[in-house]
Amino acid sequence: MNRTILVPIDISDSELTQRVISHVEAEAKIDDAEVSFLTVIPSLPYYASLGLAIPQNYRQWMI
């Protein structure tokens, strides 16, 4: 039987993410399961507070 493991991860906590990945890898090897990771990216105001906002002239770099 094929199964898929959906794993929610928090990309802001790399230590926890590494522990989760190790555990999921071991689980997936038991019956050759497929693993899919899911993360939610915070809204733009969060990134803007980190200085990662989209610049006003972003269109000039678009292809």
SULGI-V410870 format. One record per backbone hydrogen bond with DSSP energy under -0.5 kcal/mol. NH is the residue of the N-H (numbers start at 0). CO is the residue of the C=O. If there is no record, write none. Layout:
# SULGI-V410870
nh/co
NH/CO
NH/CO
This chain:
# SULGI-V410870
nh/co
4/33
5/3
6/4
6/35
7/5
8/37
10/8
12/9
16/12
17/13
18/14
19/15
20/16
21/17
22/18
23/19
24/20
25/21
26/22
27/23
28/24
29/25
29/26
30/26
31/27
32/27
33/2
35/4
37/6
40/38
41/39
45/42
46/42
47/43
48/44
49/45
49/46
50/47
51/46
57/54
59/56
60/57
61/58
